[in-house]
Amino acid sequence: MTTIKVALAGAGAFGIKHLDAIKLIEGVEVVSLISRDLDKTKETAAKYGIGHVTTDLADSLALKEVDAVILCTPTQMHAEQSIACMKAGKHVQVEIPLADSLAGAEAVAALAKQSGLVAMCGHTRRFNPSHQYVHNKINAGEFNIQQMDVQTYFFRRTNMNALGQARSWTDHLLWHHAAHTVDLFAYQTGGEIVKANAVQGPIHPVLGIAMDMSIQLKSSTGALCTLSLSFNNDGPLGTFFRYIGDSATYIARYDDLAQSTSAGNEEKIDVSKVAVSMNGIELQDREFFAAIAEGREPNSSVAKALPCYRVLHQLEQQLS
């Protein structure tokens, strides 16, 4: 088996999650690490046994041994860097969101189609075992979604990442956090989003973004989705999904899943056997590398994710 050699750009909170995941996957080696702080990047590279360190993605793209790149960089760089990777002949997985504009997303998708390279976006919810369990029920004809009620809540009144470290860029409720649910809703219903509405709260005077947002979606299947997002929430933090269907109601919290009973209780469902891991990032990375090895389109390919960004663009027009 030929080892797939990878460059990883962005050694922040999510970059570390990918490095930890890749350690568990056979036939894959991270050979180059790119991040803006050279000293911290060298420290991380030493911890993970990565030989090449740089602050410039172009340096890694110039390495002939690099087969693929994982981008965990600021949102505003995603489209441009994805295109640079493919132009250099490298397969690419870009963390969500694919881009911060429809034009950027479409440019990446066009080059991916032209190049024939594996180009994938990190829509992790497709891979979390809790959501895979529900997807399997849908595919088996045992469950159909009538409504999804989703809450995405964080406390982000200062520009910090998941590790409590200062960010060099600003996160976004619509183009980042809503993208998870917009894509998942279409994926789980198997339909096209035919109606989409959004309203947002006041713009933060320093961060320049809306801190609260409400989104409504309707699928061509008739299913509805109500999504509430906030950067003002004290806790609990994260995203919580309620799947209301024709035969059951499921509640998903990242990798945990429960079935709601008529008595108002929650009965936990064991999802440990749904996939080879309980780690959504690891499962996402496994899909990326398997698609490269097998020469096929991955789940959450750029092409499959593109409809999500068309909906985000439509919603942005309403908010402007």
C-alpha positions as CSV (number, residue, x, y, z in Angstrom):
1,M,0.0,0.0,0.0
2,T,1.4,3.4,-1.0
3,T,1.5,5.9,1.8
4,I,-0.5,9.1,1.2
5,K,1.7,12.1,2.1
6,V,-0.1,15.1,3.5
7,A,0.6,18.7,4.2
8,L,-1.6,20.4,6.8
9,A,-2.1,24.1,6.9
10,G,-3.3,25.7,10.1
11,A,-2.0,24.3,13.3
12,G,-4.7,25.9,15.5
13,A,-7.6,24.1,17.4
14,F,-9.0,22.3,14.3
15,G,-5.6,21.5,12.8
16,I,-4.6,19.7,16.0
17,K,-7.8,17.6,15.8
18,H,-6.8,16.5,12.3
19,L,-3.3,15.7,13.4
20,D,-4.6,13.5,16.2
21,A,-7.1,11.8,13.8
22,I,-4.5,11.1,11.2
23,K,-2.3,9.3,13.7
24,L,-5.0,6.7,13.9
25,I,-5.2,6.1,10.1
26,E,-2.9,3.6,8.5
27,G,-1.2,4.5,5.2
28,V,-1.2,8.3,5.8
29,E,1.7,10.5,6.9
30,V,1.8,14.2,7.5
31,V,5.1,15.4,6.0
32,S,4.6,19.2,6.1
33,L,3.0,21.6,8.5
34,I,2.1,25.2,7.7
35,S,1.1,27.9,10.1
36,R,1.7,31.6,10.7
37,D,3.7,31.4,13.9
38,L,6.9,29.6,13.0
39,D,8.1,28.9,16.5
40,K,4.8,27.4,17.6
41,T,4.5,25.5,14.3
42,K,8.0,24.0,14.9
43,E,6.9,23.0,18.4
44,T,3.8,21.3,17.1
45,A,5.7,19.6,14.2
46,A,8.2,18.2,16.7
47,K,5.4,16.7,18.8
48,Y,3.9,15.0,15.8
49,G,7.1,14.0,14.1
50,I,6.6,16.2,11.0
51,G,9.8,17.0,9.2
52,H,9.0,20.1,7.1
53,V,7.7,23.3,8.6
54,T,6.9,26.6,6.9
55,T,4.7,29.7,7.2
56,D,4.0,29.7,3.4
57,L,1.6,27.2,1.8
58,A,3.5,27.6,-1.5
59,D,6.6,26.0,0.1
60,S,4.6,22.9,0.9
61,L,2.9,22.8,-2.5
62,A,6.3,22.8,-4.1
63,L,7.2,19.5,-2.4
64,K,6.8,16.7,-5.0
65,E,6.2,14.1,-2.2
66,V,3.0,15.9,-1.0
67,D,-0.1,14.1,-2.4
68,A,-2.8,16.0,-0.6
69,V,-3.4,19.0,1.6
70,I,-5.8,19.6,4.5
71,L,-6.7,23.3,5.0
72,C,-7.6,24.4,8.5
73,T,-6.8,28.1,7.8
74,P,-9.0,31.2,8.3
75,T,-12.3,31.2,6.4
76,Q,-11.3,34.0,4.1
77,M,-8.4,32.0,2.7
78,H,-10.3,28.8,1.9
79,A,-11.3,29.3,-1.7
80,E,-8.0,30.8,-2.8
81,Q,-5.9,28.2,-1.0
82,S,-8.1,25.3,-2.3
83,I,-7.5,26.6,-5.9
84,A,-3.8,26.9,-5.3
85,C,-3.6,23.3,-4.0
86,M,-5.4,21.9,-7.1
87,K,-3.3,24.0,-9.4
88,A,-0.3,22.4,-7.8
89,G,-1.8,18.9,-8.6
90,K,-2.7,18.2,-4.9
91,H,-5.9,16.6,-3.6
92,V,-7.5,19.0,-1.1
93,Q,-9.8,18.8,1.9
94,V,-10.8,22.3,3.2
95,E,-12.4,22.7,6.6
96,I,-15.9,24.2,6.6
97,P,-16.8,26.6,5.1
98,L,-15.7,26.0,1.5
99,A,-15.7,29.7,1.0
100,D,-17.2,32.9,2.4
101,S,-19.0,33.8,-0.9
102,L,-20.9,31.9,-3.6
103,A,-18.4,33.1,-6.2
104,G,-15.5,31.6,-4.3
105,A,-17.3,28.3,-3.8
106,E,-18.2,28.0,-7.5
107,A,-14.6,28.8,-8.5
108,V,-13.4,25.9,-6.3
109,A,-16.0,23.5,-7.7
110,A,-15.3,24.4,-11.3
111,L,-11.6,23.7,-10.9
112,A,-12.3,20.5,-8.9
113,K,-14.4,19.2,-11.8
114,Q,-11.8,20.2,-14.4
115,S,-8.8,18.8,-12.5
116,G,-10.3,15.4,-11.6
117,L,-8.6,15.7,-8.2
118,V,-10.3,14.8,-4.9
119,A,-11.7,18.0,-3.5
120,M,-13.7,17.7,-0.3
121,C,-15.2,20.1,2.3
122,G,-15.2,19.3,6.0
123,H,-18.9,19.0,6.6
124,T,-18.3,16.9,9.7
125,R,-22.0,16.4,10.6
126,R,-22.3,14.0,7.6
127,F,-19.7,11.8,9.4
128,N,-20.6,12.0,13.1
129,P,-21.9,8.6,14.2
130,S,-25.1,10.1,15.7
131,H,-26.1,11.6,12.4
132,Q,-25.0,8.6,10.5
133,Y,-27.3,6.5,12.6
134,V,-30.3,8.7,11.6
135,H,-29.1,8.7,8.0
136,N,-29.0,4.9,8.0
137,K,-32.6,4.8,9.4
138,I,-33.7,7.1,6.6
139,N,-32.0,5.0,3.9
140,A,-33.6,1.8,5.3
141,G,-37.1,3.4,5.0
142,E,-37.6,3.3,8.8
143,F,-37.6,7.1,9.4
144,N,-38.5,10.2,7.6
145,I,-37.8,13.7,8.8
146,Q,-40.8,16.0,9.3
147,Q,-38.8,18.8,11.0
148,M,-35.3,19.5,12.3
149,D,-35.0,21.9,15.2
150,V,-31.3,23.0,15.7
151,Q,-29.6,25.2,18.2
152,T,-26.0,26.4,17.5
153,Y,-24.8,28.3,20.6
154,F,-21.4,29.7,21.6
155,F,-20.0,32.5,23.7
156,R,-17.8,34.5,21.3
157,R,-18.0,38.2,22.4
158,T,-14.2,38.3,21.9
159,N,-12.3,36.9,19.0
160,M,-11.1,33.6,20.5
161,N,-10.9,30.1,19.1
162,A,-12.0,26.8,20.6
163,L,-8.8,26.6,22.7
164,G,-9.3,30.1,24.1
165,Q,-6.6,31.6,21.9
166,A,-6.9,34.9,20.1
167,R,-7.9,34.6,16.4
168,S,-6.4,36.5,13.6
169,W,-9.8,36.4,11.7
170,T,-13.5,36.7,12.6
171,D,-15.8,33.7,12.7
172,H,-19.3,34.0,11.1
173,L,-22.6,32.5,12.1
174,L,-24.0,32.3,8.5
175,W,-21.0,31.2,6.4
176,H,-19.5,28.9,9.0
177,H,-21.9,27.6,11.6
178,A,-25.1,27.7,9.6
179,A,-23.3,25.9,6.8
180,H,-23.2,22.8,8.9
181,T,-26.9,22.6,9.4
182,V,-27.9,23.8,5.9
183,D,-25.8,21.0,4.4
184,L,-27.0,18.4,6.9
185,F,-30.6,19.2,6.4
186,A,-30.4,18.7,2.6
187,Y,-28.3,15.5,3.1
188,Q,-30.6,13.9,5.6
189,T,-33.8,14.7,3.8
190,G,-32.4,13.8,0.4
191,G,-34.2,16.8,-1.1
192,E,-33.4,20.2,-2.4
193,I,-33.9,23.3,-0.2
194,V,-36.7,25.1,-1.9
195,K,-37.4,27.9,0.7
196,A,-34.9,29.7,2.9
197,N,-35.5,32.7,5.2
198,A,-33.2,34.5,7.7
199,V,-33.2,37.3,10.1
200,Q,-30.3,38.6,12.2
201,G,-29.8,40.6,15.4
202,P,-27.6,43.7,15.9
203,I,-24.1,43.9,14.5
204,H,-21.3,43.8,17.1
205,P,-19.6,47.2,17.2
206,V,-16.1,45.6,17.4
207,L,-16.3,42.2,15.6
208,G,-18.5,43.6,12.8
209,I,-20.8,40.5,12.7
210,A,-24.3,39.6,13.8
211,M,-24.1,37.8,17.1
212,D,-27.6,36.2,16.8
213,M,-29.4,34.7,13.8
214,S,-32.6,32.7,13.0
215,I,-33.0,30.6,9.8
216,Q,-35.9,28.7,8.4
217,L,-35.6,26.1,5.6
218,K,-38.0,23.9,3.7
219,S,-37.0,20.8,1.7
220,S,-38.6,19.6,-1.5
221,T,-39.6,16.6,0.6
222,G,-41.8,18.9,2.7
223,A,-39.6,18.7,5.7
224,L,-38.9,21.9,7.7
225,C,-35.8,23.1,9.6
226,T,-35.6,25.8,12.2
227,L,-32.1,26.9,13.1
228,S,-31.2,29.3,15.9
229,L,-27.6,30.6,16.2
230,S,-25.9,32.8,18.8
231,F,-22.5,34.0,19.9
232,N,-24.1,35.4,23.0
233,N,-25.0,32.2,24.8
234,D,-23.4,31.5,28.2
235,G,-24.0,27.8,27.9
236,P,-24.3,25.0,27.3
237,L,-22.2,25.4,24.2
238,G,-22.3,23.6,20.9
239,T,-25.0,22.4,18.5
240,F,-28.0,20.4,19.5
241,F,-30.3,18.7,16.9
242,R,-33.8,17.4,17.3
243,Y,-35.0,15.2,14.5
244,I,-38.8,15.0,14.5
245,G,-39.9,12.2,12.2
246,D,-42.9,10.1,11.3
247,S,-41.8,7.2,13.5
248,A,-39.5,8.6,16.2
249,T,-37.9,11.7,17.6
250,Y,-34.1,11.7,17.9
251,I,-31.9,14.2,19.8
252,A,-28.3,14.5,18.7
253,R,-25.5,16.2,20.6
254,Y,-22.3,15.8,18.5
255,D,-21.5,12.1,18.9
256,D,-24.3,11.4,21.4
257,L,-27.8,10.3,20.3
258,A,-31.0,9.7,22.3
259,Q,-34.5,8.8,21.4
260,S,-37.2,11.0,23.0
261,T,-40.2,9.1,24.5
262,S,-43.8,10.1,24.8
263,A,-43.2,10.4,28.5
264,G,-40.7,13.1,27.9
265,N,-37.6,11.0,28.7
266,E,-34.5,10.4,26.7
267,E,-33.3,6.9,26.0
268,K,-29.7,6.9,25.0
269,I,-28.8,5.0,21.8
270,D,-25.4,3.2,21.4
271,V,-23.8,4.6,18.3
272,S,-20.4,3.1,19.0
273,K,-20.8,0.4,16.3
274,V,-22.1,2.7,13.5
275,A,-18.6,3.4,12.2
276,V,-15.0,2.4,12.9
277,S,-14.6,5.4,15.2
278,M,-16.6,7.7,17.4
279,N,-14.5,10.7,16.2
280,G,-16.3,12.6,13.4
281,I,-13.0,14.3,12.3
282,E,-11.3,10.9,12.0
283,L,-14.2,9.5,10.0
284,Q,-14.1,12.6,7.8
285,D,-10.4,12.2,7.2
286,R,-10.7,8.5,6.5
287,E,-13.3,9.3,3.8
288,F,-10.9,11.8,2.2
289,F,-8.0,9.4,2.1
290,A,-10.1,6.4,1.0
291,A,-11.5,8.5,-1.9
292,I,-7.9,9.3,-3.0
293,A,-6.8,5.7,-2.8
294,E,-9.9,4.5,-4.6
295,G,-10.1,7.3,-7.2
296,R,-13.7,8.2,-6.4
297,E,-15.8,11.2,-5.3
298,P,-16.0,11.5,-1.5
299,N,-19.0,12.1,0.6
300,S,-19.1,15.9,1.2
301,S,-17.1,16.5,-2.0
302,V,-17.0,20.1,-3.1
303,A,-19.6,19.3,-5.8
304,K,-22.0,17.8,-3.3
305,A,-21.5,20.6,-0.8
306,L,-22.0,23.4,-3.4
307,P,-25.8,23.6,-3.1
308,C,-25.4,24.5,0.6
309,Y,-23.4,27.6,-0.4
310,R,-26.0,28.6,-2.9
311,V,-28.5,28.7,-0.1
312,L,-26.1,30.6,2.2
313,H,-25.8,33.2,-0.6
314,Q,-29.5,33.5,-0.9
315,L,-29.8,34.0,2.9
316,E,-27.0,36.6,2.8
317,Q,-29.0,38.6,0.2
318,Q,-31.9,38.8,2.7
319,L,-29.7,40.0,5.5
320,S,-27.9,42.7,3.5
